[in-house]
Each structure stands twice: as structure tokens, then as C-alpha cells.
Amino acid sequence: MRIAWIGTGVMGRSMAGHLLDAGHELTVFTRTREKAAGLLQRGAKWSPGPKAAARDAEIVCIMVGHPRDVRQVALGPGGALRSMRPGTLLIDFTTSSPALARRIAAEAAERGVSALDAPVSGGDTGARNAALSIMAGGEESAFERARPLFERLGKTIVLHGPAGAGQHAKMVNQIMIASNMIGVCEGLLYARRAGLNPELVLASVGSGAAASWSLSNLAPRILRNDIEPGFYVEHFLKDLKIALEEARRMNMILPGLALARRLYARLAKLGAQKKGTQALVLALEDLQRTAGSGAGGTDAARR
């Protein structure tokens, strides 16, 4: 098929590469052309913008950073929907807001275009290995049409309901990850302070009740002092903000999520916005230093 791919960041370029390897005709656009260099060398075509990329495409895929980016590349004056033809399909893989997903689906329908919100989980490793979890929202007919593409990108592929449902499912994922990541980092810091060998601790707890994706995939990076992104801190902060806004809208109180956002905001203030989510350990180390200098731990956490 003729596919337009918009956004070739840490995960997007691997995902687009799998579709290129599958024999699809790929046209790409990203704000920094150098990020698409590998795809262009492998046969993808370059487009000067989303509208131009989408003009002859049967399917348009979006994988960008923030809801404002999604709004621009999908709905803006130079956005993909401006040139998409009736009968085509728009898939947004970005983690974004449910309300924006519903708006895109409505505007797409007015043009005879189908739309799916299909955020993914699995980070850079899942993207490279085509092992992502794909959480979709939209019409079942559009989902089935997209399934062959999804199967090239992920292992767990679920339609959760109408437009916006995929984004809600991804919020569940992020809420669970947020508190779990705090536990992983705190546990490793405790192991070090207690004089234990962290590698041996991971071997002990990694197959027990504490087991999680973050423990298996990110804890080893922490022990190697590798805080490079599989998923950017600034993007995770964006997700936590969306989740908290949705929770407030539903009259929910999620204290674990609120604490995670405060800690990640502290991490961003340390200059780690472009690092991976496992860099949370830096914020917790900073918190220990602050507490050790005389500030109470609770007061430091609030900051």
C-alpha cells in the first residue's frame, strides 16, 4: 500500500522501517529530515509536509510527540486531512488526549476518511522488535483494515471501543507505569544503601512478585548508568498531565499518579527532559541529598 508516515523519532523510525521492510511504498515527513535519513536510504520518499505526504496515500500514520503536534499535522492548514481522499485511513500512534482523538475522528468522517487512535506501549525496544502493544479506538471496520499493519508493528493488538478509547487505554498503561517506576528506582537505591549487590538483587526479585516490564528492561539500564531515552521524560510528563486531567474530569483522585508527576517534574528541572523515564533515579537521588542536608523528606517530595 501507499503509506504516508509522519514523525520519525525514537520509536517512529523503527515502526516506519518495519512497514518499509514489508514492501509498502512509504512517504515520510518529520520536522528534522536527518532523523529520516536511514529510511530515505532504504527507499522511502521524502515529503515537504503532512499535507503533501498524505495526498496520494491510502493510509496516513502519525507518530509525533505532543497533542499540539498531532493537532497541527492532522488538522492544521498544512495537515494531512486537508488532502486525504474519501476512503482513506488515518492512524494516530501518538499518545494524546481522548478529546483530540474524538475531534480528529469527527473531522475525518466529514471528509469520508476513517480514523483510529492507536497509541502504543513498549518503548524503543518494542518498536525495534515489532513487539509493541497497540491500543486502538475507532470503528471496527477501520481497525480490521489496519490490522495487517498493526501485526507488522506489535504483538498485542486490541480495539478498546470508539474514538478516544485507545487513548484512555494508554492512560491506564501510563498510570500503572508511573508508580511502578518509582518503586523500581526506590528499590535499587535501597539495595545500594543497604550494601547489596544490585545485580544479584535483580536476579532474586526479577522473577518474583516484583516482576514488571520496567524492572526487566529499565532497571538494568539504571545499573549501567544508561539514562538515554527509550521514551522521553518530557513525553511522559505530557502523558501524566493528560491522565491527571482526565481523572479530574471523571472526579477521581489518583495520589500515586500525582506523586509521580511531581517527581518527574523535579527530574525535568534537573535538565533531564530528553532522557529516558528510567532517569527518575536521578530525581530520587537528588531528593536523598536534599533530605540529607536538613530538609524533611516529605517537604522535599512536595517540591
Rosetta silent file (secondary structure, phi, psi, omega in degrees, C-alpha in Angstrom):
SEQUENCE: MRIAWIGTGVMGRSMAGHLLDAGHELTVFTRTREKAAGLLQRGAKWSPGPKAAARDAEIVCIMVGHPRDVRQVALGPGGALRSMRPGTLLIDFTTSSPALARRIAAEAAERGVSALDAPVSGGDTGARNAALSIMAGGEESAFERARPLFERLGKTIVLHGPAGAGQHAKMVNQIMIASNMIGVCEGLLYARRAGLNPELVLASVGSGAAASWSLSNLAPRILRNDIEPGFYVEHFLKDLKIALEEARRMNMILPGLALARRLYARLAKLGAQKKGTQALVLALEDLQRTAGSGAGGTDAARR
SCORE:     score description
SCORE:     0.000 S_00000001
   1 L     0.000  162.223  174.532    0.000    0.000    0.000 S_00000001
   2 E   -90.641  114.492 -174.677    0.940    3.651   -0.298 S_00000001
   3 E  -120.190  133.319  170.925    1.582    4.842    3.236 S_00000001
   4 E  -100.640  130.462  179.921    2.460    8.316    4.494 S_00000001
   5 E  -120.234  122.167 -176.808    4.409    8.295    7.769 S_00000001
   6 E  -114.456  111.124  179.318    4.646   11.493    9.793 S_00000001
   7 L   108.615  106.582 -177.871    7.176   11.533   12.649 S_00000001
   8 L  -124.011   60.031  177.972   10.393    9.514   12.754 S_00000001
   9 L   -84.897 -152.884 -174.541   11.588    9.879   16.335 S_00000001
  10 L   -54.185  -44.869 -179.514   12.958    7.231   18.706 S_00000001
  11 L   -95.323  -36.514 -174.062   10.057    4.839   18.088 S_00000001
  12 H   -60.051  -39.571 -177.034    8.598    6.181   14.843 S_00000001
  13 H   -68.826  -34.281  175.925   11.577    5.432   12.635 S_00000001
  14 H   -67.812  -43.266  179.974   11.680    1.773   13.721 S_00000001
  15 H   -62.008  -46.433  178.256    7.944    1.406   13.198 S_00000001
  16 H   -61.894  -37.233  179.796    8.111    3.016    9.760 S_00000001
  17 H   -62.367  -36.458  178.365   11.051    0.785    8.913 S_00000001
  18 H   -63.899  -38.328  178.756    9.016   -2.359    9.563 S_00000001
  19 H   -70.103  -35.928  176.153    6.377   -1.195    7.064 S_00000001
  20 H   -64.279  -43.164  178.854    9.089   -0.392    4.526 S_00000001
  21 H   -63.576  -28.029 -179.820   10.558   -3.871    5.016 S_00000001
  22 L   -77.766   -4.031  175.633    7.096   -5.342    4.426 S_00000001
  23 L    99.154    5.422  178.574    7.121   -3.887    0.917 S_00000001
  24 L   -75.568  150.882  176.590    4.851   -0.895    1.387 S_00000001
  25 E   -84.596  114.377 -169.780    5.539    2.303   -0.552 S_00000001
  26 E  -112.162  128.587  170.693    6.485    4.797    2.145 S_00000001
  27 E  -114.332  129.080 -173.795    6.484    8.597    2.030 S_00000001
  28 E  -120.704  150.045  169.566    7.845   10.248    5.157 S_00000001
  29 E  -141.260  135.949  171.510    7.839   13.660    6.755 S_00000001
  30 L  -149.052  155.072 -173.802    9.450   14.741   10.012 S_00000001
  31 L   -62.884  -32.599  178.652   10.495   18.166   11.243 S_00000001
  32 L  -112.332  105.037 -172.781   14.185   17.215   11.205 S_00000001
  33 H   -58.272  -31.255 -178.638   14.967   15.500    7.908 S_00000001
  34 H   -58.982  -29.200  179.883   18.161   13.953    9.296 S_00000001
  35 H   -69.260  -17.278  178.570   16.026   11.745   11.551 S_00000001
  36 H  -100.862    4.236 -173.238   14.546   10.140    8.430 S_00000001
  37 H   -56.245  -43.930 -179.076   17.917    9.637    6.698 S_00000001
  38 H   -62.248  -39.751  178.657   18.030    5.887    7.346 S_00000001
  39 H   -68.132  -39.964  179.872   14.539    5.376    5.916 S_00000001
  40 H   -65.429  -37.933  177.879   15.315    7.504    2.862 S_00000001
  41 H   -66.299  -24.732 -179.289   18.452    5.468    2.210 S_00000001
  42 L   -92.603    2.746  173.508   16.324    2.316    2.303 S_00000001
  43 L   118.329   -4.532  176.439   13.889    3.584   -0.321 S_00000001
  44 L   -69.879  155.174  177.997   11.363    5.810    1.410 S_00000001
  45 E  -101.326  147.212  178.991   10.406    9.056   -0.311 S_00000001
  46 E   -92.625  141.740  174.199   10.671   12.467    1.339 S_00000001
  47 L  -123.299  146.282 -178.917    7.752   14.878    1.544 S_00000001
  48 L   -76.458   -9.132 -179.141    7.952   18.585    2.439 S_00000001
  49 L  -174.812  168.011 -178.900    4.937   18.412    4.767 S_00000001
  50 H   -60.083  -41.832 -178.468    1.995   16.353    6.098 S_00000001
  51 H   -62.583  -44.387  178.778   -0.472   17.626    3.502 S_00000001
  52 H   -67.050  -39.498 -179.015    1.833   16.721    0.613 S_00000001
  53 H   -63.343  -36.824 -174.266    2.696   13.343    2.173 S_00000001
  54 H   -82.049  -13.545 -168.874   -0.962   12.410    2.548 S_00000001
  55 L   -56.553  -43.616 -176.902   -2.092   13.465   -0.926 S_00000001
  56 L  -109.842   13.052 -174.874   -1.590   10.102   -2.657 S_00000001
  57 L   -86.683  147.025  170.991   -1.596    7.863    0.410 S_00000001
  58 L   -85.790  -33.221  178.297   -4.066    5.111    1.172 S_00000001
  59 E  -134.667  134.531  176.107   -3.106    5.182    4.850 S_00000001
  60 E  -113.812  127.116  179.476   -1.569    8.055    6.836 S_00000001
  61 E  -114.559  134.961  179.674    0.270    7.229   10.071 S_00000001
  62 E  -119.050  130.984  175.624    1.193    9.816   12.692 S_00000001
  63 L  -144.290   83.177 -176.644    3.775    9.279   15.442 S_00000001
  64 L  -118.834 -166.976 -168.575    4.758   12.634   16.937 S_00000001
  65 L   -93.881  -45.435 -168.748    5.404   13.986   20.431 S_00000001
  66 L  -131.058  159.608  176.194    2.572   16.093   21.839 S_00000001
  67 H   -54.558  -37.198  178.792   -1.155   16.715   21.278 S_00000001
  68 H   -62.391  -34.455  177.592   -0.304   20.128   19.809 S_00000001
  69 H   -69.165  -42.213  177.575    1.862   18.348   17.219 S_00000001
  70 H   -59.213  -47.125 -179.240   -0.942   15.913   16.405 S_00000001
  71 H   -57.829  -41.992 -177.907   -3.373   18.811   16.007 S_00000001
  72 H   -68.808  -49.066 -173.327   -1.001   20.579   13.641 S_00000001
  73 H   -78.255  -17.547  177.767   -0.063   17.637   11.410 S_00000001
  74 H   -98.913  -45.164 -169.793   -3.612   16.258   11.264 S_00000001
  75 H  -111.614  -13.862 -176.292   -5.923   19.272   11.404 S_00000001
  76 L   -66.923  174.408 -179.620   -3.769   22.332   10.685 S_00000001
  77 L   -56.106  -33.269  176.805   -3.712   24.297    7.406 S_00000001
  78 L  -104.442   20.721 -175.498   -0.901   22.058    6.157 S_00000001
  79 L   -78.565  164.140 -175.005   -2.272   18.973    7.905 S_00000001
  80 H   -60.718  -39.187 -176.661   -2.854   15.546    6.439 S_00000001
  81 H   -64.642  -18.201  179.503   -6.658   15.748    6.497 S_00000001
  82 H   -65.976  -24.147 -176.173   -6.517   18.713    4.112 S_00000001
  83 L  -122.715   -4.345 -178.511   -5.508   16.412    1.262 S_00000001
  84 L   -69.073  139.077 -177.015   -6.715   12.938    2.264 S_00000001
  85 L   -89.987  153.548  175.155   -9.214   11.432   -0.141 S_00000001
  86 L   -53.914  140.504  179.580  -12.508    9.736    0.815 S_00000001
  87 L    93.194   -7.652  179.178  -11.972    6.091    1.615 S_00000001
  88 L   -88.958  174.365 -172.650   -8.508    6.548    3.068 S_00000001
  89 E  -130.017  133.000  176.684   -7.441    5.815    6.655 S_00000001
  90 E  -111.347  126.683  177.942   -5.711    7.964    9.276 S_00000001
  91 E  -121.780  121.513  176.992   -3.928    6.228   12.195 S_00000001
  92 E  -105.363  111.074  179.393   -2.525    8.262   15.061 S_00000001
  93 L   -87.900   -7.266 -178.150    0.007    6.244   17.094 S_00000001
  94 L   -67.322  143.529  168.515    0.862    9.217   19.320 S_00000001
  95 L   -77.970  115.753 -172.669   -0.155    9.160   22.960 S_00000001
  96 L  -141.182 -166.444 -177.066   -2.526   12.109   23.006 S_00000001
  97 L   -89.515  143.866  176.486   -5.792   13.247   24.570 S_00000001
  98 H   -57.412  -37.529 -179.172   -9.049   11.301   24.137 S_00000001
  99 H   -63.893  -41.049  178.304  -10.856   14.539   23.279 S_00000001
 100 H   -66.328  -38.133  177.799   -8.465   15.287   20.431 S_00000001
 101 H   -60.661  -41.921  179.033   -8.855   11.729   19.131 S_00000001
 102 H   -66.770  -38.462  178.932  -12.624   12.181   19.022 S_00000001
 103 H   -64.953  -43.186  179.060  -12.263   15.530   17.238 S_00000001
 104 H   -62.109  -43.501 -179.411   -9.950   14.035   14.606 S_00000001
 105 H   -62.406  -39.801 -179.519  -12.352   11.139   14.048 S_00000001
 106 H   -67.625  -45.427 -179.657  -15.286   13.533   13.619 S_00000001
 107 H   -68.871  -33.734  176.918  -13.471   15.811   11.167 S_00000001
 108 H   -64.995  -43.329 -179.367  -12.146   12.820    9.276 S_00000001
 109 H   -60.635  -35.913  178.249  -15.655   11.377    8.956 S_00000001
 110 H   -62.169  -25.223 -179.843  -16.882   14.654    7.445 S_00000001
 111 L   -99.652    5.333 -179.300  -14.328   14.112    4.670 S_00000001
 112 L    77.362   19.551 -179.111  -15.173   10.426    4.207 S_00000001
 113 L  -106.008  139.961  174.650  -11.944    9.386    5.921 S_00000001
 114 E   -89.365  149.487 -179.058  -11.720    6.750    8.671 S_00000001
 115 E  -138.702  141.855  175.407   -9.593    7.465   11.740 S_00000001
 116 E  -127.731  135.874  163.563   -8.104    5.380   14.529 S_00000001
 117 E   -95.224  127.233 -172.508   -6.313    6.472   17.663 S_00000001
 118 L  -141.705   60.935  178.631   -3.778    3.714   18.289 S_00000001
 119 L   -61.183  155.182 -174.120   -1.201    4.667   20.940 S_00000001
 120 E  -124.745  158.825  174.860    1.485    2.092   21.606 S_00000001
 121 E  -133.954  145.465  179.826    3.499    0.810   24.543 S_00000001
 122 L   141.113  -10.225  176.110    6.861   -0.930   24.575 S_00000001
 123 H    64.894 -164.405 -176.889    9.376    1.866   24.111 S_00000001
 124 H   -64.171  -34.875 -179.875   12.324    1.798   21.769 S_00000001
 125 H   -65.991  -46.944  178.434   12.909   -1.927   22.355 S_00000001
 126 H   -62.499  -37.440  178.646    9.335   -2.845   21.490 S_00000001
 127 H   -66.322  -45.385 -179.609    9.439   -0.631   18.404 S_00000001
 128 H   -63.727  -37.785 -175.140   12.703   -2.183   17.152 S_00000001
 129 L   -92.405    5.861 -177.645   11.484   -5.725   17.778 S_00000001
 130 L    53.262   43.142 -176.480    7.969   -5.154   16.379 S_00000001
 131 L  -122.416   28.048 -176.986    6.663   -6.242   19.776 S_00000001
 132 E   -70.716  157.004  165.927    4.560   -3.218   20.726 S_00000001
 133 E   -96.975  126.378 -175.558    1.219   -3.291   22.479 S_00000001
 134 E  -113.913  121.313 -176.110   -1.262   -1.372   20.319 S_00000001
 135 E  -112.446  108.779 -170.005   -4.370    0.096   21.968 S_00000001
 136 E  -108.421  150.868  171.552   -6.903    1.248   19.395 S_00000001
 137 E  -132.798  139.354 -179.221  -10.050    3.328   19.369 S_00000001
 138 L   144.810 -170.486 -179.974  -12.387    3.744   16.405 S_00000001
 139 L   -72.663  144.384 -177.881  -14.711    1.847   14.126 S_00000001
 140 H   -62.321  -36.427 -179.898  -14.236   -1.920   13.902 S_00000001
 141 H   -63.275  -40.169  177.636  -14.118   -1.815   10.085 S_00000001
 142 H   -67.225  -40.305  179.002  -11.214    0.660   10.201 S_00000001
 143 H   -60.763  -44.650  179.907   -9.481   -1.449   12.844 S_00000001
 144 H   -66.712  -34.182  176.711   -9.710   -4.583   10.697 S_00000001
 145 H   -65.060  -36.370 -178.156   -8.393   -2.659    7.723 S_00000001
 146 H   -83.252  -13.975 -172.615   -5.415   -1.549    9.793 S_00000001
 147 H   -54.027  -43.593  179.316   -4.773   -4.949   11.371 S_00000001
 148 H   -58.400  -35.366  176.370   -2.189   -6.138    8.769 S_00000001
 149 H   -70.294  -45.341  179.343   -0.127   -3.020    9.513 S_00000001
 150 H   -57.194  -38.400 -177.698   -0.566   -3.413   13.251 S_00000001
 151 H   -69.182  -18.032  173.790    0.646   -7.012   13.011 S_00000001
 152 H   -81.615  -13.627 -172.571    3.885   -5.736   11.474 S_00000001
 153 H  -113.538  -27.315 -172.047    4.423   -3.472   14.466 S_00000001
 154 E  -143.080  171.754  179.614    3.130   -5.239   17.552 S_00000001
 155 E  -107.974  -32.078  179.854    2.260   -8.442   19.351 S_00000001
 156 E  -114.992  115.134 -171.891   -0.747   -7.348   21.403 S_00000001
 157 E  -129.765  114.217 -173.211   -3.390   -5.589   19.317 S_00000001
 158 E  -134.781  133.975  170.821   -6.722   -4.644   20.890 S_00000001
 159 E   -92.373  119.390 -173.347   -9.669   -2.483   19.835 S_00000001
 160 L   -96.746  -11.122 -178.426  -10.994   -0.902   23.055 S_00000001
 161 L   149.296 -159.418 -177.930  -14.027    0.947   21.732 S_00000001
 162 L   -71.072 -177.959 -178.171  -14.948    4.075   19.746 S_00000001
 163 L   -50.056  133.512 -178.509  -12.706    7.041   19.032 S_00000001
 164 L    96.911  -20.820 -177.006  -10.727    8.054   22.106 S_00000001
 165 H   -67.854  -34.088  177.273  -10.887    4.617   23.733 S_00000001
 166 H   -63.479  -40.785  178.661   -7.354    3.777   22.637 S_00000001
 167 H   -66.234  -38.108  176.494   -6.065    6.919   24.331 S_00000001
 168 H   -63.840  -41.319  178.509   -7.928    6.056   27.523 S_00000001
 169 H   -62.556  -38.308  178.404   -6.378    2.570   27.494 S_00000001
 170 H   -67.638  -32.421  175.603   -2.921    4.126   27.092 S_00000001
 171 H   -63.287  -38.941  175.182   -3.613    6.368   30.085 S_00000001
 172 H   -57.824  -46.109  178.821   -4.241    3.213   32.130 S_00000001
 173 H   -57.681  -46.776 -177.055   -0.864    1.937   30.945 S_00000001
 174 H   -69.550  -36.815  177.039    0.906    5.168   31.903 S_00000001
 175 H   -60.483  -44.026 -179.446   -0.776    5.378   35.303 S_00000001
 176 H   -67.563  -41.365  179.873    0.440    1.871   36.121 S_00000001
 177 H   -63.963  -38.971 -171.785    3.951    2.514   34.814 S_00000001
 178 H   -58.217  -53.325 -179.808    4.295    5.788   36.745 S_00000001
 179 H   -70.573  -34.840  178.508    4.033    4.359   40.238 S_00000001
 180 H   -61.884  -39.748 -179.465    5.872    1.190   39.255 S_00000001
 181 H   -64.974  -35.447  174.927    8.846    3.237   38.046 S_00000001
 182 H   -60.551  -46.548 -179.046    9.027    4.958   41.426 S_00000001
 183 H   -61.946  -41.211  178.804    9.145    1.540   43.095 S_00000001
 184 H   -60.823  -48.460 -177.822   11.875    0.252   40.769 S_00000001
 185 H   -66.989  -43.221  179.408   14.104    3.267   41.403 S_00000001
 186 H   -63.285  -39.566 -179.991   13.472    3.334   45.143 S_00000001
 187 H   -63.071  -41.897  179.085   14.196   -0.386   45.406 S_00000001
 188 H   -66.883  -39.741  177.289   17.532   -0.038   43.619 S_00000001
 189 H   -64.297  -39.420  177.758   18.523    2.920   45.781 S_00000001
 190 H   -63.195  -43.976 -179.869   17.600    0.943   48.892 S_00000001
 191 H   -58.816  -43.961 -179.952   19.677   -2.023   47.692 S_00000001
 192 H   -64.390  -46.014 -177.435   22.720    0.199   47.205 S_00000001
 193 H   -64.456  -32.218 -179.858   22.330    1.936   50.577 S_00000001
 194 L   -80.311   -2.990  178.600   21.964   -1.453   52.299 S_00000001
 195 L    82.512   17.314  179.334   25.238   -2.610   50.762 S_00000001
 196 L   -85.882  160.503  172.911   23.693   -5.236   48.491 S_00000001
 197 L   -83.105  111.679 -175.388   24.860   -6.162   45.006 S_00000001
 198 H   -59.841  -35.049  178.743   22.120   -4.652   42.790 S_00000001
 199 H   -63.016  -42.063  178.345   22.664   -7.211   40.007 S_00000001
 200 H   -67.222  -36.259  177.105   22.117  -10.064   42.449 S_00000001
 201 H   -61.878  -44.694  178.713   19.044   -8.304   43.840 S_00000001
 202 H   -60.698  -39.312  178.488   17.564   -8.066   40.341 S_00000001
 203 H   -62.668  -32.959 -178.993   18.234  -11.774   39.823 S_00000001
 204 H   -77.060  -45.067 -171.985   16.339  -12.501   43.041 S_00000001
 205 H   -93.998  -13.923 -173.150   13.322  -10.250   42.608 S_00000001
 206 L   -67.219  -21.742  179.325   13.022  -10.203   38.804 S_00000001
 207 L  -111.665   10.349  178.882   11.080  -13.447   38.605 S_00000001
 208 L  -102.372 -154.252 -175.824    9.047  -12.956   41.767 S_00000001
 209 L   -67.144  -19.505 -179.624    6.086  -10.826   42.734 S_00000001
 210 L   -84.251   -2.965 -175.140    8.029   -7.632   41.971 S_00000001
 211 L   -58.816  140.310  175.911    8.495   -8.589   38.317 S_00000001
 212 L  -161.557  167.660  176.788    7.464   -5.985   35.727 S_00000001
 213 H   -61.542  -43.269 -178.950    8.454   -4.732   32.288 S_00000001
 214 H   -63.289  -40.155  179.595   10.207   -1.755   33.851 S_00000001
 215 H   -63.915  -42.197 -177.033   12.146   -3.978   36.226 S_00000001
 216 H   -74.409  -36.733 -171.685   13.285   -6.273   33.410 S_00000001
 217 H  -102.164  -32.402 -174.918   14.041   -3.622   30.792 S_00000001
 218 L  -103.256  -31.734  178.119   14.863   -0.382   32.588 S_00000001
 219 H   -58.890  -43.020  176.655   16.432   -1.453   35.885 S_00000001
 220 H   -60.768  -34.257  176.458   19.458   -2.955   34.073 S_00000001
 221 H   -64.835  -41.112  178.583   19.897    0.365   32.253 S_00000001
 222 H   -59.954  -43.000 -179.192   19.865    2.185   35.565 S_00000001
 223 H   -66.265  -25.955  176.892   22.608   -0.100   36.891 S_00000001
 224 L   -89.452    5.455 -174.888   24.680    0.692   33.784 S_00000001
 225 L    58.399   32.087  179.173   24.073    4.422   34.322 S_00000001
 226 L   -99.150  104.177 -179.750   22.308    4.410   30.947 S_00000001
 227 L  -113.488   19.550  177.625   19.591    7.054   31.042 S_00000001
 228 L   -70.124  153.427 -167.482   19.293    7.568   27.290 S_00000001
 229 L   -77.693  130.519  156.001   15.728    7.593   26.032 S_00000001
 230 L   -98.557  -25.956  175.224   13.603    4.695   25.048 S_00000001
 231 L  -152.183  125.076 -172.156   10.820    7.123   25.926 S_00000001
 232 E   -67.327  142.392  173.814   11.487   10.777   26.692 S_00000001
 233 H   -56.519  -44.177 -177.358   10.869   12.236   30.145 S_00000001
 234 H   -63.925  -32.651  177.359    9.174   15.259   28.556 S_00000001
 235 H   -74.315  -35.679  177.663    6.750   13.000   26.691 S_00000001
 236 H   -66.713  -40.265  175.791    5.996   11.005   29.845 S_00000001
 237 H   -59.203  -40.115  176.443    5.273   14.240   31.711 S_00000001
 238 H   -60.562  -43.487 -179.475    2.849   15.133   28.929 S_00000001
 239 H   -64.382  -42.837 -179.231    1.122   11.761   29.349 S_00000001
 240 H   -65.182  -35.252  176.404    0.855   12.129   33.124 S_00000001
 241 H   -63.296  -44.723  178.437   -0.673   15.586   32.674 S_00000001
 242 H   -61.258  -45.014 -178.161   -3.303   14.169   30.313 S_00000001
 243 H   -62.064  -42.512  178.685   -4.053   11.311   32.715 S_00000001
 244 H   -66.004  -38.781  177.732   -4.483   13.681   35.665 S_00000001
 245 H   -63.899  -42.641  178.219   -6.747   15.959   33.628 S_00000001
 246 H   -65.972  -39.372  178.497   -8.903   13.001   32.591 S_00000001
 247 H   -61.985  -44.338  178.232   -9.000   11.743   36.188 S_00000001
 248 H   -62.390  -39.811  179.304  -10.194   15.156   37.423 S_00000001
 249 H   -61.149  -32.414 -179.869  -12.816   15.212   34.691 S_00000001
 250 L   -94.685   12.665  178.617  -14.086   11.848   35.988 S_00000001
 251 L    57.847   45.005  178.580  -13.958   13.073   39.622 S_00000001
 252 L  -112.595  146.994  173.502  -11.141   10.694   40.527 S_00000001
 253 L  -113.496  119.689 -178.377   -8.265   11.164   42.966 S_00000001
 254 L  -123.039   84.627 -173.895   -5.083    9.286   41.957 S_00000001
 255 H   -64.707  -34.580  177.918   -2.422   10.120   44.562 S_00000001
 256 H   -63.331  -41.791  178.750    0.199    7.763   43.134 S_00000001
 257 H   -65.431  -41.618  179.741   -0.094    9.403   39.744 S_00000001
 258 H   -63.450  -40.184  177.356    0.093   12.878   41.270 S_00000001
 259 H   -64.493  -42.871  179.749    3.272   11.946   43.157 S_00000001
 260 H   -60.128  -41.655 -179.694    4.836   10.517   40.001 S_00000001
 261 H   -65.320  -38.810  178.387    4.148   13.729   38.112 S_00000001
 262 H   -63.622  -40.603 -179.419    5.750   15.818   40.870 S_00000001
 263 H   -69.093  -39.440  178.062    8.856   13.627   40.834 S_00000001
 264 H   -70.430  -31.756  174.834    9.134   13.710   37.043 S_00000001
 265 H   -65.747  -38.740  175.769    8.677   17.487   37.114 S_00000001
 266 H   -61.716  -41.633  178.688   11.573   17.609   39.595 S_00000001
 267 H   -62.080  -41.671  178.787   13.601   15.484   37.169 S_00000001
 268 H   -62.190  -37.795  178.566   12.827   17.885   34.319 S_00000001
 269 H   -65.027  -23.176  176.745   14.063   20.789   36.465 S_00000001
 270 L   -80.700   -0.426  176.828   17.365   18.910   36.759 S_00000001
 271 L    90.693   19.736 -174.580   17.662   19.186   32.956 S_00000001
 272 L  -104.196   26.732 -176.600   16.732   15.591   32.082 S_00000001
 273 L   -58.355  -34.221 -175.561   13.759   16.301   29.776 S_00000001
 274 L   -95.086    9.206  177.232   15.395   14.492   26.861 S_00000001
 275 L   -92.342  173.466 -179.755   16.489   11.473   28.907 S_00000001
 276 E   -78.848  163.022 -176.537   14.619    8.199   29.338 S_00000001
 277 H   -61.367  -24.259  177.852   11.988    7.613   32.011 S_00000001
 278 H   -67.121  -13.107  176.788   14.470    5.489   33.984 S_00000001
 279 H   -66.344   -4.548  175.548   16.327    8.743   34.723 S_00000001
 280 H   -52.951  -28.431  178.707   13.793    9.149   37.529 S_00000001
 281 H   -56.866  -30.778  178.751   16.513    7.648   39.709 S_00000001
 282 H   -65.870  -40.321  178.747   18.351   10.993   39.414 S_00000001
 283 H   -66.515  -37.986  179.569   15.416   12.869   40.927 S_00000001
 284 H   -71.622  -35.924  173.936   15.222   10.394   43.783 S_00000001
 285 H   -63.677  -40.817  177.911   18.970   10.647   44.376 S_00000001
 286 H   -63.928  -36.978  177.859   18.588   14.420   44.428 S_00000001
 287 H   -63.638  -40.129  178.083   15.747   14.016   46.910 S_00000001
 288 H   -63.381  -41.703  179.778   18.017   11.956   49.204 S_00000001
 289 H   -64.528  -41.055  178.936   20.672   14.661   49.064 S_00000001
 290 H   -63.440  -44.079  179.172   18.106   17.351   49.838 S_00000001
 291 H   -64.414  -38.358 -178.910   16.736   15.358   52.771 S_00000001
 292 H   -68.579  -22.478 -178.887   20.260   14.702   53.997 S_00000001
 293 L   -87.506    3.123  173.882   21.050   18.417   54.014 S_00000001
 294 L   122.255  -15.100  178.114   18.313   19.049   56.540 S_00000001
 295 L   -80.614  143.040  178.410   15.063   19.290   54.553 S_00000001
 296 L   -68.779  145.787 -177.397   12.379   16.808   55.516 S_00000001
 297 H   -59.725  -39.026 -178.898   11.773   14.061   53.001 S_00000001
 298 H   -66.808  -43.801  179.010    8.062   14.832   52.746 S_00000001
 299 H   -63.178  -38.442  179.364    8.663   18.526   52.130 S_00000001
 300 H   -65.060  -39.493 -179.906   11.290   17.690   49.500 S_00000001
 301 H   -63.715  -36.728 -179.799    8.884   15.351   47.729 S_00000001
 302 H   -64.597  -32.831  179.253    6.280   18.105   47.587 S_00000001
 303 L   -72.714    0.000    0.000    8.759   20.346   45.809 S_00000001
